[in-house]
Amino acid sequence: MSLAALAPDTSSQRLPWSLALPRLLLLSTLSAGLLMADDFIQQLFTRANQAELEARFVVVVWLFALGLWLCGMPRLVASLLVLLAGMQLIQLSHVSFFGEPLAAPDIVSLFADFAEVRETGWASFADHWHVLPTVLLPYGLLLALHLWLPRHVRLPQSRWALLIIVLVLAAKPWRATYRDYSSFLPGPTRSGLHNSFNAFAFYGVRLAFRPAETLPKAPFVPYRVTPVASGAKHVWVVVADSLRTDRLGLFGHERDTTPTLSRLQAEGELLARPGIASGVATAVSLPMLLNLIREPGQPELLREQPHNLFALARTSGFRTHWLSAQESKLLSHLGSRHLDVSVTREDHPLLFLKRHDHALVDLLGEQHWGERNFAVINLRTAHLPYEENYDQHNEPLPSWPVDPSLPREERQRNAYDNAIGYLDDVLAEVIARFDQLQGERYLLITGDHGQLLGEGGRWGHNDLLPQVAEVPVMVLAREAPQAALESLRQEQWISHHEAGLWLAERLGQRVENPNQVAGEHFVQGKQLFGDNMIQRVRETPAGLVFDEPRLLSRWLRDLGEAPSTP
């Protein structure tokens, strides 16, 4: 039987639009509110749900709700509502239990270990019972309205409504056919339904009905965490997207792209070293950096976060802040449940549209700092498209031409250098805010990864190449003992892992990694989970040596700890 056959004959039920429109507007608005109400109900029971209203997604949900009322197919609507309610039960249960939104790899684990999940769920039901009424109340009410109201109230109907429903439901799965996982990361401040659409769409298109990847067990010894004395009052980390070392003036670039940073270095205030990123994509490098993970193949450290910097900071009595010029999805696997303050681009869209990265300077001035504070400031300045990141800036900047008549290679490199110049200006104001604080304090600046600028005909990042793996690491200290920087001064290169260990000690927690080998680092490919490509980087007297990229599974097997296969 076709869907059209399920729809009633509505020719005799048509209403004048003067009567129909108010009813539709009211019902669609009420339904959209019910579809997103579960987040706000859950927030009455747990702080783990950090969802906020998203203007664009609210519009999408409202259109979807309109389509449900217009289609005139109650059985189809009931089926869709039951499906969405099931997705939300899984989503909000994950938020309640783990403190973070559900992601596509979590769905794989759920089905692979269903018996264990079920057993754990029953055992912890008393702590998470609120998820059931949180989801069933709004969805049950919505289902009752759709089954009861059309029998008693005349409503307009249109077969075109099916197109709205299909477009909303198919948009995410269609994107999953050509976009990678980074586009489907959950955002802690996004609607639970939005996160569910992303997670289940990517799972259904890219992960479902495929054999589960089984990686050899990583043979690494757990890290040790020990409290230590620290007088630090403020510890800030600035992560600049796509920041490549050799395009900075203070690292020898022929153009003066960093006048502020170069001056601070010349005055002996700024410690600057070339560094090595943890990964070649933001969604990989940030979780590895903030969770202090050096060795690949340890997904449990991303999920359990035993030495997450935000968690360590809280343990030592620091107030934790995340301020980002990018979307909240970047918070995935960063320890969002350990945050006291989270501000992203979605919270102030107009401000960021007008001020770009300078918006973060404004937001820094609005923060209510505690006695001790740990803040991570995530900038977008050097990310493609470069011109859009600085085109509103009115202050005088070195301006290299980006005229469309120029060859693409020259135009893009010039735009990138202009973006670095803008970054230097933003950092000057961040440092000014930093210098308004009192007490022992530290500011670390690095890039999440570098950037290709036409080498070998390649652009962007995501490739295991030196231009992407090499990032700067710069440190500014105020009212701090000289010994605090001594370990960094002795390094010729500073990896993200080494920077993270140093930050942890400033936060009053020494993290010792028994697996660490001096002068040996790892860069992870564009995937955070699964059988990813990895690259070992070694320090030598002649410089850095980048080994050939290898599959993680093969590397683990070579370590001699692979389980026997049946």
KASUL-V559730 format. One record per residue. N is the residue number from 1. RES is the residue in one small letter. OMEGA is omega in whole degrees, -180 to 180 (NA if undefined). NEAR is the number of other C-alpha atoms within 8 Angstrom. Layout:
N:RES:OMEGA:NEAR / N:RES:OMEGA:NEAR
This chain:
1:m:-179:4 / 2:s:176:5 / 3:l:180:6 / 4:a:180:6 / 5:a:180:7 / 6:l:-177:8 / 7:a:180:9 / 8:p:174:7 / 9:d:-172:5 / 10:t:-175:8 / 11:s:-179:5 / 12:s:-176:5 / 13:q:-176:8 / 14:r:-180:10 / 15:l:170:9 / 16:p:-177:6 / 17:w:176:6 / 18:s:175:6 / 19:l:-175:8 / 20:a:-173:11 / 21:l:178:8 / 22:p:179:8 / 23:r:-180:9 / 24:l:180:11 / 25:l:-179:9 / 26:l:-178:8 / 27:l:180:10 / 28:s:179:13 / 29:t:177:10 / 30:l:-179:8 / 31:s:178:11 / 32:a:177:12 / 33:g:179:8 / 34:l:180:11 / 35:l:-179:11 / 36:m:-175:11 / 37:a:-174:9 / 38:d:178:11 / 39:d:-174:13 / 40:f:172:9 / 41:i:-180:9 / 42:q:180:13 / 43:q:174:11 / 44:l:-175:7 / 45:f:-176:7 / 46:t:175:8 / 47:r:-176:7 / 48:a:178:10 / 49:n:-177:14 / 50:q:-174:9 / 51:a:174:11 / 52:e:178:7 / 53:l:177:8 / 54:e:-173:9 / 55:a:-177:6 / 56:r:-179:6 / 57:f:176:9 / 58:v:178:10 / 59:v:180:8 / 60:v:-179:9 / 61:v:179:10 / 62:w:177:12 / 63:l:177:10 / 64:f:178:11 / 65:a:176:12 / 66:l:179:13 / 67:g:179:12 / 68:l:180:12 / 69:w:-176:12 / 70:l:-172:12 / 71:c:179:13 / 72:g:-177:10 / 73:m:-172:10 / 74:p:-180:8 / 75:r:175:6 / 76:l:180:7 / 77:v:180:10 / 78:a:179:11 / 79:s:-180:8 / 80:l:180:8 / 81:l:176:10 / 82:v:178:9 / 83:l:-180:8 / 84:l:178:8 / 85:a:177:11 / 86:g:177:8 / 87:m:-179:9 / 88:q:174:12 / 89:l:178:11 / 90:i:-178:9 / 91:q:-175:13 / 92:l:172:13 / 93:s:178:10 / 94:h:178:12 / 95:v:-178:13 / 96:s:-175:13 / 97:f:-173:7 / 98:f:-180:6 / 99:g:-179:11 / 100:e:-180:13 / 101:p:178:13 / 102:l:174:14 / 103:a:-177:11 / 104:a:178:12 / 105:p:177:8 / 106:d:178:8 / 107:i:176:12 / 108:v:180:12 / 109:s:-180:9 / 110:l:-178:9 / 111:f:-180:7 / 112:a:-178:6 / 113:d:-172:8 / 114:f:-179:9 / 115:a:179:6 / 116:e:179:7 / 117:v:180:9 / 118:r:180:8 / 119:e:179:8 / 120:t:180:8 / 121:g:179:8 / 122:w:-177:7 / 123:a:-177:7 / 124:s:-176:8 / 125:f:-177:8 / 126:a:-180:6 / 127:d:-173:5 / 128:h:-177:10 / 129:w:-176:8 / 130:h:-178:8 / 131:v:-178:12 / 132:l:178:8 / 133:p:179:8 / 134:t:-179:12 / 135:v:-172:12 / 136:l:-180:9 / 137:l:-179:8 / 138:p:-179:12 / 139:y:176:13 / 140:g:178:8 / 141:l:180:8 / 142:l:178:10 / 143:l:179:10 / 144:a:178:8 / 145:l:-178:8 / 146:h:180:12 / 147:l:-174:10 / 148:w:-170:8 / 149:l:-179:8 / 150:p:179:9 / 151:r:-174:7 / 152:h:-179:6 / 153:v:177:6 / 154:r:180:9 / 155:l:176:12 / 156:p:180:10 / 157:q:179:10 / 158:s:177:8 / 159:r:178:9 / 160:w:179:7 / 161:a:177:12 / 162:l:179:9 / 163:l:178:8 / 164:i:-179:11 / 165:i:-179:11 / 166:v:-179:8 / 167:l:-180:8 / 168:v:-176:10 / 169:l:-176:8 / 170:a:-174:8 / 171:a:-178:8 / 172:k:177:12 / 173:p:179:12 / 174:w:177:8 / 175:r:-178:8 / 176:a:179:12 / 177:t:-177:8 / 178:y:177:6 / 179:r:-179:8 / 180:d:-172:7 / 181:y:-177:8 / 182:s:179:7 / 183:s:-176:6 / 184:f:177:9 / 185:l:177:13 / 186:p:176:14 / 187:g:-178:13 / 188:p:-179:14 / 189:t:176:9 / 190:r:174:14 / 191:s:176:12 / 192:g:179:13 / 193:l:176:9 / 194:h:177:9 / 195:n:179:16 / 196:s:176:12 / 197:f:-180:9 / 198:n:-175:14 / 199:a:-176:15 / 200:f:177:10 / 201:a:-180:11 / 202:f:177:15 / 203:y:-177:13 / 204:g:-176:9 / 205:v:-170:10 / 206:r:-172:8 / 207:l:-176:10 / 208:a:175:8 / 209:f:174:4 / 210:r:180:5 / 211:p:-180:4 / 212:a:177:5 / 213:e:176:6 / 214:t:-179:4 / 215:l:173:9 / 216:p:-179:10 / 217:k:178:9 / 218:a:-173:8 / 219:p:-171:6 / 220:f:179:5 / 221:v:179:7 / 222:p:177:6 / 223:y:178:8 / 224:r:180:8 / 225:v:-178:9 / 226:t:176:7 / 227:p:176:7 / 228:v:179:8 / 229:a:176:5 / 230:s:178:8 / 231:g:-176:6 / 232:a:175:13 / 233:k:-179:11 / 234:h:175:12 / 235:v:-180:14 / 236:w:173:11 / 237:v:175:11 / 238:v:178:12 / 239:v:180:12 / 240:a:-177:14 / 241:d:172:15 / 242:s:-176:13 / 243:l:-176:15 / 244:r:-171:15 / 245:t:-169:11 / 246:d:175:8 / 247:r:177:11 / 248:l:-179:14 / 249:g:-178:14 / 250:l:174:10 / 251:f:172:9 / 252:g:177:8 / 253:h:-175:11 / 254:e:178:5 / 255:r:-179:6 / 256:d:-177:10 / 257:t:-175:14 / 258:t:-177:12 / 259:p:-180:9 / 260:t:-179:9 / 261:l:179:11 / 262:s:179:10 / 263:r:179:8 / 264:l:177:10 / 265:q:-180:12 / 266:a:179:8 / 267:e:178:7 / 268:g:-178:7 / 269:e:-174:9 / 270:l:172:13 / 271:l:-177:10 / 272:a:178:9 / 273:r:168:11 / 274:p:-176:13 / 275:g:-178:12 / 276:i:-178:14 / 277:a:177:15 / 278:s:-179:19 / 279:g:-177:15 / 280:v:176:20 / 281:a:-177:13 / 282:t:-177:11 / 283:a:177:12 / 284:v:-173:15 / 285:s:-179:15 / 286:l:176:11 / 287:p:179:12 / 288:m:-180:14 / 289:l:-173:12 / 290:l:174:12 / 291:n:175:14 / 292:l:-177:12 / 293:i:177:10 / 294:r:-172:10 / 295:e:177:6 / 296:p:174:9 / 297:g:179:9 / 298:q:-178:8 / 299:p:180:7 / 300:e:179:7 / 301:l:177:10 / 302:l:-178:11 / 303:r:-177:7 / 304:e:176:6 / 305:q:-178:10 / 306:p:177:6 / 307:h:174:10 / 308:n:-175:12 / 309:l:177:12 / 310:f:179:12 / 311:a:179:10 / 312:l:180:13 / 313:a:178:15 / 314:r:179:11 / 315:t:-179:7 / 316:s:177:9 / 317:g:178:7 / 318:f:169:13 / 319:r:-172:14 / 320:t:-176:14 / 321:h:171:12 / 322:w:178:13 / 323:l:-171:13 / 324:s:173:13 / 325:a:-179:14 / 326:q:-172:11 / 327:e:-176:10 / 328:s:-180:14 / 329:k:178:9 / 330:l:179:11 / 331:l:179:10 / 332:s:177:14 / 333:h:177:8 / 334:l:-178:11 / 335:g:-177:12 / 336:s:180:11 / 337:r:179:7 / 338:h:-177:9 / 339:l:170:12 / 340:d:-180:7 / 341:v:176:7 / 342:s:179:8 / 343:v:180:8 / 344:t:179:13 / 345:r:-178:12 / 346:e:-180:9 / 347:d:-177:6 / 348:h:-174:8 / 349:p:-178:8 / 350:l:179:6 / 351:l:180:9 / 352:f:177:13 / 353:l:-178:7 / 354:k:-170:7 / 355:r:-178:10 / 356:h:-176:12 / 357:d:176:13 / 358:h:175:9 / 359:a:179:11 / 360:l:175:11 / 361:v:178:12 / 362:d:-177:8 / 363:l:174:9 / 364:l:179:9 / 365:g:-179:7 / 366:e:-177:6 / 367:q:174:6 / 368:h:-175:4 / 369:w:173:7 / 370:g:178:7 / 371:e:176:7 / 372:r:-173:11 / 373:n:171:13 / 374:f:-176:14 / 375:a:172:12 / 376:v:-176:11 / 377:i:-173:12 / 378:n:-178:13 / 379:l:-180:12 / 380:r:-163:11 / 381:t:-172:14 / 382:a:179:14 / 383:h:174:9 / 384:l:-11:6 / 385:p:-170:6 / 386:y:-175:14 / 387:e:-177:11 / 388:e:-179:7 / 389:n:-178:14 / 390:y:-171:12 / 391:d:179:6 / 392:q:-171:9 / 393:h:-177:7 / 394:n:-180:4 / 395:e:179:4 / 396:p:179:4 / 397:l:169:7 / 398:p:-175:8 / 399:s:175:5 / 400:w:-167:8 / 401:p:176:7 / 402:v:-180:10 / 403:d:-179:6 / 404:p:180:6 / 405:s:180:4 / 406:l:174:8 / 407:p:-177:7 / 408:r:-177:6 / 409:e:-179:8 / 410:e:-178:9 / 411:r:-178:13 / 412:q:178:11 / 413:r:177:9 / 414:n:179:11 / 415:a:178:13 / 416:y:179:11 / 417:d:175:11 / 418:n:179:16 / 419:a:177:14 / 420:i:175:15 / 421:g:176:12 / 422:y:177:12 / 423:l:179:10 / 424:d:179:13 / 425:d:177:9 / 426:v:-179:11 / 427:l:177:8 / 428:a:180:10 / 429:e:175:9 / 430:v:179:10 / 431:i:177:8 / 432:a:175:8 / 433:r:179:11 / 434:f:-178:8 / 435:d:175:8 / 436:q:180:6 / 437:l:-179:6 / 438:q:176:7 / 439:g:179:9 / 440:e:-175:12 / 441:r:-175:13 / 442:y:177:13 / 443:l:178:12 / 444:l:-179:11 / 445:i:177:12 / 446:t:173:13 / 447:g:175:15 / 448:d:175:18 / 449:h:177:20 / 450:g:-175:17 / 451:q:173:12 / 452:l:-178:11 / 453:l:176:10 / 454:g:178:8 / 455:e:-178:7 / 456:g:-179:4 / 457:g:-177:5 / 458:r:180:8 / 459:w:178:9 / 460:g:-179:8 / 461:h:-179:12 / 462:n:179:9 / 463:d:178:8 / 464:l:-179:13 / 465:l:-177:6 / 466:p:-178:7 / 467:q:180:9 / 468:v:-177:17 / 469:a:-175:15 / 470:e:180:14 / 471:v:176:17 / 472:p:170:15 / 473:v:-176:14 / 474:m:-176:11 / 475:v:175:11 / 476:l:-179:10 / 477:a:177:11 / 478:r:178:9 / 479:e:-176:7 / 480:a:176:10 / 481:p:-179:5 / 482:q:-177:6 / 483:a:-177:6 / 484:a:-178:7 / 485:l:-172:7 / 486:e:-178:8 / 487:s:178:8 / 488:l:-180:7 / 489:r:-178:8 / 490:q:-177:6 / 491:e:173:8 / 492:q:172:7 / 493:w:179:9 / 494:i:178:13 / 495:s:175:11 / 496:h:180:11 / 497:h:179:12 / 498:e:177:8 / 499:a:179:10 / 500:g:177:12 / 501:l:179:12 / 502:w:178:8 / 503:l:-180:10 / 504:a:-180:14 / 505:e:175:12 / 506:r:179:11 / 507:l:176:14 / 508:g:179:13 / 509:q:177:13 / 510:r:178:12 / 511:v:180:12 / 512:e:-180:8 / 513:n:-179:9 / 514:p:-178:7 / 515:n:-173:6 / 516:q:176:7 / 517:v:-178:6 / 518:a:177:4 / 519:g:-179:7 / 520:e:-177:10 / 521:h:179:11 / 522:f:174:12 / 523:v:-178:15 / 524:q:180:17 / 525:g:-170:16 / 526:k:178:13 / 527:q:179:12 / 528:l:-178:9 / 529:f:176:7 / 530:g:-176:7 / 531:d:-174:9 / 532:n:170:13 / 533:m:179:12 / 534:i:-180:14 / 535:q:174:14 / 536:r:178:12 / 537:v:-177:12 / 538:r:174:11 / 539:e:176:10 / 540:t:177:8 / 541:p:-179:4 / 542:a:-178:4 / 543:g:179:6 / 544:l:175:8 / 545:v:180:8 / 546:f:177:9 / 547:d:176:8 / 548:e:177:6 / 549:p:-179:9 / 550:r:172:9 / 551:l:-179:10 / 552:l:-178:12 / 553:s:-180:10 / 554:r:179:8 / 555:w:179:9 / 556:l:179:15 / 557:r:179:10 / 558:d:176:7 / 559:l:174:8 / 560:g:-177:6 / 561:e:-178:11 / 562:a:178:9 / 563:p:179:6 / 564:s:180:4 / 565:t:-178:3 / 566:p:NA:2
